[in-house]
Amino acid sequence: MADPHAKMTQATPQEVIISIVAGLLAPLLAIFLVVQLVLGIQDEQKPDTTSEAAQKAIAERIKPVARLEAIDANAPKVEKSGQEVYDAICTSCHAAGALGAPKFDNKGDWGSRIGQGYDTLVKHAIEGIRQMPPRGGGSDLSDVEVARAVAYMANSGGAKFTAPEPAAPAAAAPAAAGAAATASVAKPDPAKGKAVYEATCAACHATGVAGAPKLGDKAAWSARIGQGFEGLYHSALNGKNAMPAKGGNADLPEADLANAVGYMTVEAGGKL
């Protein structure tokens, strides 16, 4: 029979610590190996920049906050009516009364404002007031267009303001005078344009993102080169389709932009 008075050997603190560490070593080693395996797989994965989904994702990341459209500088400006300005710019806040804006067709909201007078309301709309930005955020609106929009909205709230009438059309200038007034673009320096291309334009034109013609792709550039250098330059200056004005670099000097356009034109087989 076993001796009930026999004593079990007690483990020392050092032996307990060694046992715990030995027990944890195996799972920790397994976790480390799994992490290394995952990191190795990720390192081998290269981003797909060729698929349509990848190009759409890139275009989404680099797209400008606002879309700019190329406008013929020589074309006569057609000023919008008050309702057209309201529908395009003002409705985002004034339709729902967002940010404290007086709601359209709400006499209670407009009563005290109408009492300030038409000229004061127009001044506030042009310069901006409180949370409303200058010209309601429509920086290309003329003073007349802003004034018409103010009259349109205030009249919906009970005012009887008279909106400015369209100005009488000016006499057409002779064709020769119009041509002389068109500023010509200085001849570009493609050698200097390469550095500008690499800093600003390569983001899209190196891979053809968002329909941008790739550098040196003569087939993609052929139709564009047919517009002539000045046509290409003005598209780059003002923006066109998915391309923002100046390629998204608003601080880019126009001479540098011209050099970059010249560089890409020459690389595609065009002549300056």
C-alpha positions as CSV (number, residue, x, y, z in Angstrom):
1,M,0.0,0.0,0.0
2,A,1.1,3.5,-0.7
3,D,2.5,5.4,2.2
4,P,-0.1,8.2,3.0
5,H,2.6,10.1,4.8
6,A,4.8,10.3,1.6
7,K,5.5,13.9,0.6
8,M,5.3,15.1,-3.1
9,T,8.3,16.9,-4.4
10,Q,7.4,20.7,-4.7
11,A,8.5,22.5,-7.8
12,T,10.6,25.6,-7.4
13,P,9.5,29.0,-8.8
14,Q,12.2,28.7,-11.5
15,E,10.8,25.4,-12.6
16,V,7.3,26.8,-12.8
17,I,8.4,29.8,-14.9
18,I,10.4,27.5,-17.3
19,S,7.3,25.3,-17.7
20,I,5.0,28.3,-18.5
21,V,7.5,29.7,-21.0
22,A,7.9,26.2,-22.6
23,G,4.2,25.9,-22.9
24,L,3.8,29.3,-24.6
25,L,6.7,28.9,-27.0
26,A,5.0,26.6,-29.4
27,P,1.8,28.7,-30.0
28,L,3.8,31.9,-30.2
29,L,6.1,30.3,-32.8
30,A,3.1,29.2,-34.8
31,I,1.6,32.7,-34.7
32,F,4.8,34.2,-35.8
33,L,5.2,31.8,-38.8
34,V,1.5,32.5,-39.9
35,V,2.1,36.3,-39.7
36,Q,5.3,36.0,-41.8
37,L,3.5,33.9,-44.3
38,V,0.7,36.4,-44.7
39,L,3.2,39.3,-45.0
40,G,5.1,37.4,-47.7
41,I,1.9,36.8,-49.7
42,Q,1.0,40.5,-49.5
43,D,4.5,41.5,-50.7
44,E,4.1,39.3,-53.7
45,Q,0.8,40.9,-54.7
46,K,1.1,43.8,-57.1
47,P,-1.7,46.3,-57.6
48,D,-3.7,45.8,-60.7
49,T,-3.6,49.0,-62.7
50,T,-4.7,47.6,-66.0
51,S,-8.3,46.4,-65.2
52,E,-11.2,48.7,-65.9
53,A,-12.2,48.6,-62.2
54,A,-8.7,49.7,-61.1
55,Q,-8.6,52.5,-63.6
56,K,-12.0,53.7,-62.4
57,A,-10.8,53.6,-58.8
58,I,-7.7,55.7,-59.7
59,A,-9.8,58.2,-61.6
60,E,-12.2,58.4,-58.6
61,R,-9.2,59.2,-56.3
62,I,-7.7,61.9,-58.5
63,K,-10.9,63.5,-59.7
64,P,-11.2,67.2,-58.8
65,V,-13.7,68.5,-56.4
66,A,-15.5,70.4,-59.1
67,R,-15.7,69.5,-62.8
68,L,-14.4,72.2,-65.1
69,E,-15.6,72.6,-68.7
70,A,-13.7,74.1,-71.6
71,I,-15.4,77.3,-72.7
72,D,-14.6,79.2,-75.8
73,A,-13.2,82.5,-74.5
74,N,-14.4,84.3,-77.7
75,A,-18.0,83.1,-77.4
76,P,-20.4,85.6,-76.0
77,K,-21.5,84.9,-72.4
78,V,-25.2,84.1,-72.1
79,E,-26.3,85.2,-68.7
80,K,-28.6,83.0,-66.8
81,S,-32.0,84.0,-65.5
82,G,-32.8,84.2,-61.8
83,Q,-34.5,80.9,-61.9
84,E,-31.7,79.2,-63.8
85,V,-29.1,80.5,-61.2
86,Y,-31.4,79.3,-58.4
87,D,-31.8,75.8,-59.9
88,A,-28.1,75.4,-60.6
89,I,-26.5,77.0,-57.5
90,C,-28.9,78.2,-54.8
91,T,-31.4,75.3,-54.5
92,S,-28.9,73.1,-52.5
93,C,-29.4,75.3,-49.5
94,H,-32.4,77.5,-50.1
95,A,-34.8,74.6,-51.0
96,A,-34.4,73.0,-47.6
97,G,-33.3,75.9,-45.5
98,A,-29.9,74.3,-44.9
99,L,-27.3,76.2,-42.7
100,G,-29.9,78.9,-41.8
101,A,-30.6,79.8,-45.4
102,P,-34.1,81.3,-45.9
103,K,-36.3,78.7,-47.6
104,F,-37.6,79.4,-51.1
105,D,-41.3,80.5,-51.1
106,N,-41.3,80.9,-47.3
107,K,-42.6,84.4,-46.3
108,G,-41.7,83.9,-42.7
109,D,-38.0,83.3,-43.6
110,W,-37.8,86.2,-46.1
111,G,-39.8,88.9,-44.3
112,S,-37.0,90.4,-42.2
113,R,-34.5,90.0,-45.1
114,I,-36.7,91.8,-47.5
115,G,-36.9,94.7,-45.1
116,Q,-33.1,95.2,-45.5
117,G,-33.7,96.2,-49.1
118,Y,-32.8,94.7,-52.5
119,D,-29.4,96.4,-52.7
120,T,-28.3,95.0,-49.3
121,L,-29.4,91.5,-50.2
122,V,-27.6,91.6,-53.4
123,K,-24.4,92.9,-51.7
124,H,-24.6,90.1,-49.1
125,A,-25.1,87.5,-51.9
126,I,-22.1,88.8,-53.9
127,E,-19.7,89.1,-51.0
128,G,-21.0,86.2,-48.9
129,I,-22.5,86.4,-45.4
130,R,-22.3,84.1,-42.4
131,Q,-22.2,80.5,-43.8
132,M,-23.1,81.4,-47.3
133,P,-20.0,81.7,-49.6
134,P,-19.6,84.6,-52.1
135,R,-22.0,84.2,-55.0
136,G,-23.4,81.2,-53.3
137,G,-20.4,79.2,-54.4
138,G,-20.9,80.0,-58.1
139,S,-17.6,81.9,-58.6
140,D,-18.3,82.3,-62.3
141,L,-21.6,84.1,-61.8
142,S,-21.8,87.7,-62.8
143,D,-23.1,90.4,-60.5
144,V,-26.2,90.6,-62.7
145,E,-26.9,86.9,-62.5
146,V,-26.6,87.0,-58.7
147,A,-28.9,90.0,-58.5
148,R,-31.5,88.1,-60.6
149,A,-31.3,85.1,-58.4
150,V,-31.8,87.3,-55.3
151,A,-34.9,88.9,-56.9
152,Y,-36.3,85.5,-57.9
153,M,-35.9,84.1,-54.4
154,A,-37.0,87.2,-52.5
155,N,-40.1,87.6,-54.7
156,S,-41.1,84.0,-53.8
157,G,-41.1,85.2,-50.2
158,G,-43.3,88.2,-50.8
159,A,-41.0,90.9,-52.2
160,K,-41.6,92.8,-55.4
161,F,-38.1,93.4,-56.6
162,T,-37.3,94.1,-60.2
163,A,-34.5,91.9,-61.6
164,P,-31.9,93.5,-63.9
165,E,-32.8,93.2,-67.5
166,P,-30.4,91.8,-70.1
167,A,-27.9,94.3,-71.5
168,A,-28.3,95.4,-75.1
169,P,-26.1,93.3,-77.3
170,A,-22.9,95.0,-78.4
171,A,-22.2,95.5,-82.0
172,A,-20.2,92.7,-83.5
173,A,-16.5,93.5,-83.9
174,P,-14.9,92.9,-87.3
175,A,-13.4,89.4,-87.7
176,A,-9.9,90.9,-88.1
177,A,-10.1,92.7,-84.8
178,G,-11.3,89.6,-83.1
179,A,-8.5,87.6,-84.4
180,A,-6.0,90.2,-83.3
181,A,-7.5,90.2,-79.8
182,T,-6.9,86.4,-79.5
183,A,-3.8,85.9,-77.5
184,S,-1.4,83.6,-79.2
185,V,0.6,81.0,-77.2
186,A,4.4,81.3,-77.1
187,K,6.2,78.5,-78.8
188,P,6.9,75.8,-76.2
189,D,10.2,74.3,-75.2
190,P,9.7,70.5,-75.1
191,A,13.0,69.9,-73.4
192,K,11.8,72.0,-70.4
193,G,8.3,70.4,-70.7
194,K,9.6,66.9,-69.8
195,A,10.2,67.8,-66.1
196,V,6.7,69.4,-65.9
197,Y,5.2,66.3,-67.5
198,E,6.9,64.0,-64.9
199,A,5.8,66.2,-62.0
200,T,2.2,66.9,-63.1
201,C,1.0,65.0,-66.1
202,A,2.5,61.6,-65.7
203,A,-0.1,60.6,-63.1
204,C,-2.6,60.0,-65.9
205,H,-0.8,60.2,-69.2
206,A,1.8,57.6,-68.2
207,T,-0.8,54.8,-67.8
208,G,-3.8,56.2,-69.8
209,V,-6.0,56.6,-66.7
210,A,-9.5,58.0,-67.3
211,G,-9.1,58.0,-71.0
212,A,-6.0,60.2,-71.0
213,P,-3.8,59.5,-74.1
214,K,-0.6,57.8,-73.1
215,L,2.7,59.5,-73.7
216,G,4.1,58.3,-77.0
217,D,0.9,56.5,-78.2
218,K,0.6,57.9,-81.7
219,A,-2.7,56.3,-82.3
220,A,-4.3,57.9,-79.2
221,W,-2.8,61.3,-80.0
222,S,-3.4,61.4,-83.7
223,A,-6.9,63.0,-83.5
224,R,-5.8,65.4,-80.8
225,I,-2.7,66.5,-82.7
226,G,-5.0,67.4,-85.5
227,Q,-6.4,70.2,-83.3
228,G,-3.1,71.9,-83.5
229,F,-0.9,72.9,-80.6
230,E,-3.0,75.9,-79.5
231,G,-6.1,73.7,-79.3
232,L,-4.3,71.2,-77.1
233,Y,-2.9,73.9,-75.0
234,H,-6.3,75.6,-74.3
235,S,-7.8,72.2,-73.5
236,A,-5.1,71.6,-70.9
237,L,-5.4,75.1,-69.6
238,N,-9.2,75.0,-69.1
239,G,-9.7,71.3,-68.5
240,K,-11.6,68.9,-70.6
241,N,-13.7,65.7,-69.9
242,A,-12.1,64.0,-66.8
243,M,-8.9,66.2,-67.0
244,P,-9.0,69.2,-64.6
245,A,-7.6,72.6,-65.5
246,K,-3.8,72.6,-65.6
247,G,-3.9,68.9,-64.9
248,G,-5.0,69.6,-61.4
249,N,-2.1,71.9,-60.5
250,A,-3.7,75.3,-60.2
251,D,-0.4,77.0,-59.4
252,L,1.4,75.8,-62.6
253,P,2.6,78.7,-64.7
254,E,1.1,78.8,-68.2
255,A,4.5,78.8,-69.8
256,D,5.3,75.5,-68.0
257,L,2.0,74.1,-69.1
258,A,2.7,75.0,-72.7
259,N,6.1,73.3,-72.5
260,A,4.5,70.1,-71.1
261,V,1.9,70.1,-73.9
262,G,4.7,70.7,-76.4
263,Y,6.7,67.8,-74.9
264,M,3.8,65.3,-75.1
265,T,2.9,66.5,-78.7
266,V,6.4,65.9,-79.9
267,E,6.6,62.5,-78.2
268,A,3.5,61.5,-80.0
269,G,5.0,62.5,-83.4
270,G,3.4,65.9,-83.7
271,K,5.1,69.1,-84.8
272,L,5.1,72.5,-83.2
